[in-house]
C-alpha cells in the first residue's frame, strides 16, 4: 500500500451531530484568575435598525470576549448614565464618572438586501476624550458571531498592542463512557470561546492528536477506527478526508510544518518509535531519528529547520526534550531540570520553550516555560495532570487538558501566568485541544 493509501470521502453534515450518541459537547469559559487592574470598558448595547430579533447579541459577545481575556472588565449596563450610538451623543464626563477607560458604541443596520447587515462601531479613549477608531463591517445574520469576534480582536489589539485571537477556532476531543465495553469519542470544532460547536467525527474508538495546517483549511489527527492507530488529513470546507498512513505498529503525533508542505509524525514500522517527516507534495517519507529509545511528540521550530521531540534516550526512564536539525541530523538535549519534560513547543521568539514539566517524582505535572538561552524555568500552572498544550496564534495564551475531580477538562493560561480560565464541558471528558492559526 502506498504512503497516501486509499482516499476516503466523508462529508460531515450538521444533522450527524444531532444523531450522535452525545450531541454537542459545549464548552463554557469560566475565569479563574485575571489581571489585578483590568482595563475598564463601557460597551453600550448596539442599536438595531431592522425588523425582528437578531440571531446573536453582538454586544454580549464582545463583552464576554474581552472579559474572558482576563484583561478587561465591563461597566454594567444598568449603571450607564446614557446609551449613545453616535459620537455626537457621547458625554465623556458620564463615562469618567463610572471609571471607564474606554467606550464602545455601535449600531446594526438592515441593508434591505436579503440577510445582509452593516455593523458600525466606534471606540473612544474616555480620558483623552477622543475617538481611537471606527469601522463598518458587513455580513449576513448568521455571521454576526464572526463580526463580534472581529470587533473584539480590533479592540484588544488597539488597547493591548497584541493581536486578538477571538476569531480563531479550537479543536478538542470528547469521550463518554457508556459501560465497561463501550465508549463514544468525538472530534469537535468550535469558536475559541466554545461557541458554535460542530462534531467532525464520531467513533467508538479513540481519536487523538488533532493538529491544524498553517492556513487553517485542513486538520490532521489519529483515529483508531480500524482498531489500529492511523493518521488522517481532513479538509474542513468539504469534509473530505484522506488516510495518510497504514504502517504496522504506531502511527501517531502528526504535526504540519509551518509552510504546510510536510507532516512530522511518529512511526514504529522499523522497530522502536522514531520521528519521521512526510513530504505532502511528493509522498517522500524520511526518517529523522534512529535510536533504541522511544522518540515521540515532534513539533516544528518556527524556522522549520529543526524538530523538537520527547525522548528517554537520556536514561533512567525520564523523558526529556531534544532538538534535531533536519539538515545535519545533529541532536541536542534541551532540558535537564526536573524528572519529566515532554510535549515541547518552541514559541515564536525561538528562545522560550513550552513544555509539560514535573520537578520530582512526588510532584504533579504542570506547564512550564524554559528560556533556552538562560536555562531558567518558570512554572505556569497549578492544576492537576496537565497535558497536551497548544499555543494561541498570537502566542499570548496556552490551552491545555487537565483534570477536575474525575473529569477531563480544558484550561487556559496566559504566557505570563497572570490570566487563567477553564473551559469545562457538560458532557463527558474533554482532552487533546488544538488552537487554530489566524484565518485570512
SEZA-719460 format. One line per 2 residues: number of its first residue (from 1); for each residue x negated, y negated, z of C-alpha. Coordinates in nm, 3 decimals, decimal comma. Example, Ala and Ser with C-alpha at 12.3 -4.5 7.8 and 13.67 -1.06 7.14 Angstrom:
# SEZA-719460
1 = -1,230/0,450/0,780 ~ -1,367/0,106/0,714
END
This chain:
# SEZA-719460
1 = 0,000/0,000/0,000 ~ -0,133/-0,348/-0,087
3 = -0,207/-0,607/0,179 ~ 0,102/-0,802/0,091
5 = 0,310/-0,485/0,096 ~ 0,668/-0,493/-0,018
7 = 0,863/-0,815/-0,026 ~ 1,180/-0,828/0,180
9 = 1,453/-1,078/0,104 ~ 1,655/-1,165/0,408
11 = 1,893/-1,462/0,407 ~ 1,994/-1,558/0,758
13 = 2,347/-1,702/0,772 ~ 2,470/-1,915/1,055
15 = 2,751/-1,670/1,127 ~ 2,498/-1,395/1,200
17 = 2,415/-1,565/1,529 ~ 2,781/-1,561/1,625
19 = 2,791/-1,186/1,565 ~ 2,470/-1,120/1,755
21 = 2,474/-0,948/2,095 ~ 2,351/-1,261/2,275
23 = 2,470/-1,555/2,068 ~ 2,272/-1,874/2,105
25 = 2,012/-1,898/2,382 ~ 2,050/-2,270/2,451
27 = 1,762/-2,447/2,625 ~ 1,813/-2,744/2,854
29 = 1,537/-2,979/2,965 ~ 1,502/-3,024/3,342
31 = 1,245/-3,284/3,452 ~ 1,041/-3,163/3,750
33 = 0,778/-3,438/3,754 ~ 0,746/-3,776/3,581
35 = 0,507/-4,067/3,596 ~ 0,508/-4,277/3,912
37 = 0,611/-4,602/3,743 ~ 0,816/-4,518/3,434
39 = 0,896/-4,782/3,175 ~ 1,243/-4,927/3,239
41 = 1,452/-4,939/2,924 ~ 1,811/-5,052/2,875
43 = 1,987/-4,862/2,595 ~ 2,316/-5,029/2,510
45 = 2,579/-4,790/2,366 ~ 2,568/-4,828/1,988
47 = 2,871/-4,993/1,829 ~ 3,065/-4,761/1,595
49 = 3,229/-4,927/1,295 ~ 3,431/-4,647/1,140
51 = 3,720/-4,409/1,182 ~ 3,747/-4,111/1,414
53 = 3,490/-3,974/1,654 ~ 3,127/-3,913/1,568
55 = 2,986/-3,564/1,598 ~ 2,687/-3,681/1,805
57 = 2,628/-3,963/2,052 ~ 2,314/-4,137/1,925
59 = 2,278/-4,347/2,240 ~ 2,289/-4,045/2,471
61 = 2,037/-3,851/2,261 ~ 1,787/-4,140/2,252
63 = 1,829/-4,198/2,626 ~ 1,780/-3,829/2,705
65 = 1,474/-3,804/2,480 ~ 1,298/-4,098/2,641
67 = 1,396/-3,992/2,993 ~ 1,286/-3,633/2,932
69 = 0,945/-3,751/2,819 ~ 0,885/-3,849/3,182
71 = 0,752/-4,187/3,068 ~ 1,082/-4,380/3,069
73 = 1,375/-4,450/3,300 ~ 1,707/-4,575/3,163
75 = 1,918/-4,855/3,307 ~ 2,261/-4,711/3,391
77 = 2,536/-4,830/3,158 ~ 2,765/-4,920/3,447
79 = 2,504/-5,167/3,575 ~ 2,476/-5,356/3,247
81 = 2,596/-5,717/3,260 ~ 2,666/-5,726/2,886
83 = 2,671/-5,490/2,588 ~ 2,524/-5,678/2,290
85 = 2,498/-5,522/1,944 ~ 2,321/-5,810/1,770
87 = 2,025/-6,028/1,863 ~ 2,242/-6,341/1,887
89 = 2,430/-6,183/2,178 ~ 2,121/-6,089/2,380
91 = 2,067/-6,291/2,701 ~ 1,727/-6,185/2,832
93 = 1,792/-6,316/3,182 ~ 2,059/-6,045/3,227
95 = 1,809/-5,771/3,149 ~ 1,529/-5,922/3,356
97 = 1,770/-5,926/3,649 ~ 1,820/-5,549/3,603
99 = 1,444/-5,489/3,587 ~ 1,442/-5,379/3,223
101 = 1,111/-5,389/3,039 ~ 1,269/-5,313/2,702
103 = 1,614/-5,339/2,547 ~ 1,757/-5,127/2,265
105 = 2,074/-5,230/2,081 ~ 2,233/-5,096/1,765
107 = 2,537/-5,025/1,554 ~ 2,655/-4,741/1,333
109 = 2,842/-4,831/1,015 ~ 3,053/-4,612/0,790
111 = 2,939/-4,688/0,434 ~ 3,259/-4,559/0,279
113 = 3,059/-4,317/0,063 ~ 3,168/-3,977/0,186
115 = 3,000/-3,890/0,514 ~ 2,714/-4,140/0,467
117 = 2,635/-4,365/0,763 ~ 2,395/-4,651/0,830
119 = 2,237/-4,686/1,172 ~ 2,090/-5,026/1,251
121 = 1,888/-5,076/1,569 ~ 1,661/-5,335/1,732
123 = 1,406/-5,304/2,014 ~ 1,324/-5,606/2,232
125 = 1,050/-5,687/2,481 ~ 1,251/-5,836/2,767
127 = 0,966/-6,016/2,945 ~ 0,838/-6,176/2,626
129 = 1,191/-6,239/2,500 ~ 1,109/-6,120/2,152
131 = 1,217/-5,853/1,909 ~ 0,948/-5,589/1,858
133 = 1,101/-5,430/1,550 ~ 1,426/-5,344/1,377
135 = 1,520/-5,081/1,124 ~ 1,814/-4,945/0,927
137 = 1,835/-4,567/0,887 ~ 2,073/-4,377/0,659
139 = 2,211/-4,029/0,700 ~ 2,519/-3,815/0,698
141 = 2,732/-3,745/1,001 ~ 2,563/-3,410/1,058
143 = 2,222/-3,582/1,053 ~ 2,290/-3,808/1,349
145 = 2,070/-3,600/1,579 ~ 1,783/-3,641/1,332
147 = 1,844/-4,017/1,324 ~ 1,848/-4,031/1,705
149 = 1,521/-3,836/1,724 ~ 1,360/-4,072/1,470
151 = 1,468/-4,374/1,673 ~ 1,325/-4,211/1,986
153 = 0,995/-4,140/1,809 ~ 0,963/-4,501/1,693
155 = 1,036/-4,643/2,039 ~ 0,796/-4,402/2,206
157 = 0,515/-4,496/1,967 ~ 0,578/-4,869/1,994
159 = 0,569/-4,862/2,373 ~ 0,307/-4,595/2,449
161 = 0,089/-4,608/2,139 ~ 0,133/-4,232/2,094
163 = 0,328/-4,091/1,800 ~ 0,657/-3,945/1,921
165 = 0,741/-3,576/1,877 ~ 1,116/-3,576/1,941
167 = 1,194/-3,496/1,576 ~ 0,992/-3,175/1,586
169 = 1,113/-2,818/1,643 ~ 1,021/-2,524/1,863
171 = 1,030/-2,150/1,809 ~ 1,086/-1,915/2,101
173 = 1,174/-1,552/2,166 ~ 1,453/-1,442/2,399
175 = 1,516/-1,096/2,533 ~ 1,806/-0,948/2,722
177 = 1,804/-0,604/2,874 ~ 2,132/-0,417/2,834
179 = 2,028/-0,095/3,006 ~ 1,719/0,119/3,058
181 = 1,718/0,225/2,694 ~ 1,835/-0,088/2,515
183 = 1,717/-0,449/2,494 ~ 1,803/-0,720/2,245
185 = 1,541/-0,961/2,111 ~ 1,592/-1,283/1,917
187 = 1,361/-1,521/1,738 ~ 1,510/-1,868/1,782
189 = 1,459/-2,213/1,634 ~ 1,575/-2,538/1,796
191 = 1,508/-2,908/1,820 ~ 1,228/-2,997/2,060
193 = 1,491/-3,088/2,320 ~ 1,660/-2,748/2,285
195 = 1,945/-2,879/2,071 ~ 2,090/-2,711/1,760
197 = 1,960/-2,361/1,835 ~ 1,957/-2,110/1,550
199 = 1,886/-1,738/1,557 ~ 1,633/-1,645/1,287
201 = 1,605/-1,276/1,366 ~ 1,791/-1,022/1,578
203 = 1,625/-0,695/1,672 ~ 1,637/-0,409/1,921
205 = 1,257/-0,403/1,904 ~ 1,014/-0,668/2,037
207 = 0,931/-0,985/1,846 ~ 0,602/-1,158/1,927
209 = 0,356/-1,436/1,843 ~ 0,556/-1,681/1,629
211 = 0,338/-1,942/1,460 ~ 0,404/-2,236/1,226
213 = 0,249/-2,314/0,891 ~ 0,095/-2,664/0,894
215 = 0,367/-2,802/0,664 ~ 0,644/-2,661/0,885
217 = 0,804/-2,474/0,595 ~ 0,704/-2,120/0,697
219 = 0,653/-1,919/1,012 ~ 0,456/-1,603/1,085
221 = 0,538/-1,354/1,358 ~ 0,503/-0,993/1,469
223 = 0,804/-0,762/1,462 ~ 0,830/-0,405/1,588
225 = 1,145/-0,339/1,383 ~ 0,976/-0,047/1,205
227 = 0,877/0,081/1,555 ~ 0,518/-0,032/1,485
229 = 0,385/-0,390/1,500 ~ 0,379/-0,559/1,161
231 = 0,317/-0,921/1,058 ~ 0,578/-1,113/0,860
233 = 0,589/-1,456/0,699 ~ 0,930/-1,619/0,665
235 = 1,041/-1,921/0,463 ~ 1,269/-2,133/0,681
237 = 1,462/-2,300/0,398 ~ 1,569/-1,977/0,226
239 = 1,530/-1,715/0,498 ~ 1,317/-1,507/0,261
241 = 1,052/-1,314/0,446 ~ 0,753/-1,108/0,343
243 = 0,583/-0,821/0,525 ~ 0,216/-0,914/0,526
245 = 0,054/-0,614/0,694 ~ 0,118/-0,242/0,721
247 = -0,207/-0,116/0,869 ~ -0,239/0,166/1,123
249 = -0,259/0,053/1,484 ~ -0,244/-0,308/1,599
251 = -0,122/-0,583/1,365 ~ -0,089/-0,895/1,580
253 = -0,156/-1,261/1,661 ~ -0,100/-1,428/1,321
255 = -0,201/-1,794/1,302 ~ -0,214/-2,019/0,996
257 = -0,528/-2,214/0,912 ~ -0,498/-2,596/0,929
259 = -0,469/-2,613/0,548 ~ -0,215/-2,329/0,532
261 = -0,414/-2,116/0,288 ~ -0,531/-1,849/0,532
263 = -0,391/-1,640/0,814 ~ -0,605/-1,523/1,105
265 = -0,486/-1,206/1,278 ~ -0,591/-0,911/1,491
267 = -0,612/-0,563/1,337 ~ -0,737/-0,232/1,476
269 = -0,736/-0,043/1,146 ~ -1,114/0,002/1,156
271 = -1,139/0,103/1,523 ~ -1,123/-0,148/1,808
273 = -0,909/-0,461/1,773 ~ -1,101/-0,728/1,582
275 = -1,027/-1,065/1,425 ~ -0,960/-1,079/1,051
277 = -0,872/-1,358/0,809 ~ -0,637/-1,306/0,515
279 = -0,657/-1,546/0,219 ~ -0,291/-1,600/0,130
281 = -0,379/-1,707/-0,225 ~ -0,597/-1,411/-0,323
283 = -0,493/-1,142/-0,069 ~ -0,861/-1,108/0,025
285 = -0,896/-0,970/0,378 ~ -1,216/-1,048/0,565
287 = -1,332/-0,901/0,895 ~ -1,462/-1,179/1,121
289 = -1,562/-0,997/1,442 ~ -1,710/-0,649/1,480
291 = -1,761/-0,541/1,840 ~ -1,680/-0,240/2,057
293 = -1,487/-0,467/2,297 ~ -1,136/-0,596/2,228
295 = -1,134/-0,924/2,033 ~ -0,792/-1,090/2,015
297 = -0,582/-1,411/2,020 ~ -0,755/-1,610/1,743
299 = -0,693/-1,982/1,695 ~ -0,848/-2,223/1,448
301 = -1,072/-2,514/1,533 ~ -0,942/-2,846/1,392
303 = -1,212/-2,848/1,120 ~ -1,117/-2,493/1,002
305 = -1,482/-2,390/1,023 ~ -1,453/-2,164/1,328
307 = -1,214/-1,946/1,524 ~ -1,167/-1,936/1,899
309 = -1,085/-1,589/2,032 ~ -1,048/-1,390/2,354
311 = -1,285/-1,101/2,425 ~ -1,404/-0,874/2,704
313 = -1,746/-0,838/2,540 ~ -1,900/-1,013/2,841
315 = -1,833/-0,704/3,054 ~ -1,656/-0,644/3,389
317 = -1,319/-0,635/3,208 ~ -1,299/-1,012/3,241
319 = -1,161/-1,182/2,929 ~ -1,344/-1,497/2,825
321 = -1,327/-1,733/2,530 ~ -1,568/-1,728/2,237
323 = -1,615/-1,922/1,916 ~ -1,722/-1,765/1,587
325 = -1,844/-1,957/1,282 ~ -1,672/-1,840/0,965
327 = -1,973/-1,933/0,755 ~ -2,252/-1,771/0,956
329 = -2,071/-1,526/1,185 ~ -2,252/-1,673/1,484
331 = -2,062/-1,608/1,810 ~ -2,091/-1,839/2,111
333 = -1,937/-1,789/2,453 ~ -1,741/-2,096/2,566
335 = -1,611/-2,015/2,915 ~ -1,793/-1,896/3,227
337 = -1,584/-2,029/3,516 ~ -1,324/-1,802/3,674
339 = -1,237/-1,435/3,634 ~ -0,999/-1,476/3,341
341 = -0,979/-1,714/3,045 ~ -0,764/-1,642/2,740
343 = -0,547/-1,787/2,463 ~ -0,785/-2,072/2,385
345 = -0,668/-2,365/2,174 ~ -0,909/-2,642/2,077
347 = -0,738/-2,980/2,100 ~ -0,764/-3,220/1,802
349 = -1,058/-3,406/1,961 ~ -1,271/-3,092/1,914
351 = -1,402/-3,124/2,270 ~ -1,125/-3,016/2,506
353 = -1,023/-2,651/2,514 ~ -0,680/-2,549/2,646
355 = -0,650/-2,201/2,794 ~ -0,482/-1,964/3,036
357 = -0,713/-1,955/3,337 ~ -0,745/-1,761/3,661
359 = -1,008/-1,866/3,910 ~ -1,023/-1,545/4,114
361 = -0,851/-1,209/4,129 ~ -0,621/-1,333/4,406
363 = -0,510/-1,646/4,216 ~ -0,219/-1,700/3,978
365 = -0,258/-1,757/3,604 ~ -0,242/-2,128/3,521
367 = -0,306/-2,354/3,223 ~ -0,634/-2,539/3,230
369 = -0,842/-2,765/3,006 ~ -1,218/-2,734/2,981
371 = -1,436/-3,008/2,838 ~ -1,682/-2,817/2,620
373 = -1,950/-3,088/2,632 ~ -1,947/-3,134/3,010
375 = -1,829/-2,789/3,114 ~ -1,572/-2,933/3,356
377 = -1,243/-2,751/3,416 ~ -0,911/-2,920/3,502
379 = -0,605/-2,721/3,613 ~ -0,278/-2,848/3,458
381 = -0,005/-2,628/3,607 ~ 0,107/-2,483/3,937
383 = 0,372/-2,244/3,805 ~ 0,351/-1,864/3,811
385 = 0,221/-1,625/3,544 ~ 0,164/-1,898/3,285
387 = 0,105/-1,774/2,931 ~ 0,149/-1,847/2,558
389 = 0,064/-2,221/2,549 ~ 0,148/-2,424/2,239
391 = 0,045/-2,788/2,185 ~ 0,279/-3,060/2,057
393 = 0,166/-3,210/1,724 ~ 0,083/-3,540/1,894
395 = -0,132/-3,347/2,145 ~ 0,047/-3,512/2,436
397 = 0,236/-3,211/2,575 ~ 0,193/-2,834/2,606
399 = 0,486/-2,593/2,609 ~ 0,429/-2,253/2,766
401 = 0,602/-1,948/2,915 ~ 0,613/-1,871/3,286
403 = 0,830/-1,708/3,549 ~ 1,103/-1,849/3,774
405 = 1,222/-1,576/4,006 ~ 1,263/-1,268/3,792
407 = 1,331/-1,457/3,469 ~ 1,104/-1,578/3,196
409 = 1,145/-1,949/3,123 ~ 0,967/-2,218/2,926
411 = 0,782/-2,505/3,090 ~ 0,605/-2,808/2,950
413 = 0,328/-3,023/3,091 ~ 0,156/-3,335/2,962
415 = -0,211/-3,313/2,873 ~ -0,294/-3,536/3,169
417 = -0,074/-3,326/3,402 ~ 0,146/-3,621/3,507
419 = 0,471/-3,508/3,340 ~ 0,630/-3,165/3,382
421 = 0,964/-3,021/3,281 ~ 1,140/-2,686/3,242
423 = 1,344/-2,551/2,952 ~ 1,541/-2,262/3,103
425 = 1,796/-2,061/2,909 ~ 2,131/-1,949/3,044
427 = 2,085/-1,614/2,871 ~ 1,801/-1,367/2,914
429 = 1,427/-1,419/2,935 ~ 1,254/-1,685/2,724
431 = 0,896/-1,644/2,606 ~ 0,647/-1,700/2,321
433 = 0,708/-2,071/2,246 ~ 0,557/-2,239/1,940
435 = 0,573/-2,613/1,880 ~ 0,612/-2,723/1,518
437 = 0,393/-2,969/1,330 ~ 0,528/-3,308/1,228
439 = 0,771/-3,293/0,937 ~ 0,729/-3,526/0,640
END
